[in-house]
Amino acid sequence: MSVAALMVMMVSACSTGTNAGGYGASPGSSYSEYGGRTVYYGSYGRELPHSPGYSVTPPQQAVTPVSVKRLSSNKTRDRLGHRPGPKNFSTVIIDAGHGGRDSGAVVNGVSEKTLALDVARRLRAKLRGSFKAVFIRNGDYFVDLDKRVRATHKFDDAVLVSIHLNHSRSSSVRGPETYYFRVDSYSLAKRMQRAMSAVSSREKSRGLVRRRLRLTRNPQIPCVLVELGYLSNSAERTLLSQVGYRDRMASALASALKAQKRSGDGGMGKLPAPLNRPLSRAGDSGGL
Ligand SMILES: [Zn+2]
């Protein structure tokens, strides 16, 4: 089967395309640095080989560079997100990854789609009184990635948090990871990665990654995708199977959201440079 055909299957199996399973990911790293072979367990119920040698979609639109400083409004949607991060926002859109026929990663009966929804519900409970919370899926059913993006379009003054669990071919890889692409999503992503790493205290905080994905590039609001940990690592899978651990992870995400609401980008350091890139599409490399 061709690499292109396998890519389509792989994207369907773990549709964020983030369960890439490499160690040493860092901001600015390219996808090929992940290397190796990653196994995806999706609705197809079998291993799907991962090739790092994808084609990269050429730019499809001319985009005028915009200074971050010129755009200061947090209150409206913005196509590119070249602006400071949100402050005093009212709404958190919570996206539980996968669902229905798309299980995401499944190891020893522990299913990504189920744990992601559980953490999403815990997060919603912890945001009560601080934010309006909106769910994209609130049950075990499939929602297409582009439909998830469209669901965010009717909200202003909101951020999106997409919740996933990771999988690697290497059983030693573990630790939470956080993906962002837009400038206005950087500080929230950094806060979330720090907070999750504090819960998972054996981890280095290595996992903040800038990557153009459907759910980090295409929404018109700040958007972050978190991977709570690796189901393929037995110690981390045991932790993630525990209600108390998942509850602490949900608390970590909630505290990051509240800190972002209170302080905006304050204390989070220099914002990354704006990147003008086309919308992410199915079959993209998932790189910058
Ligand atoms: Zn996933």
Boltz pocket constraint, residues with backbone or C-beta under 6 A from the ligand:
constraints:
  - pocket:
      binder: B
      contacts: [[A, 14], [A, 15], [A, 16], [A, 19], [A, 97], [A, 98], [A, 104], [A, 105], [A, 112], [A, 163], [A, 164], [A, 165]]
      max_distance: 6.0
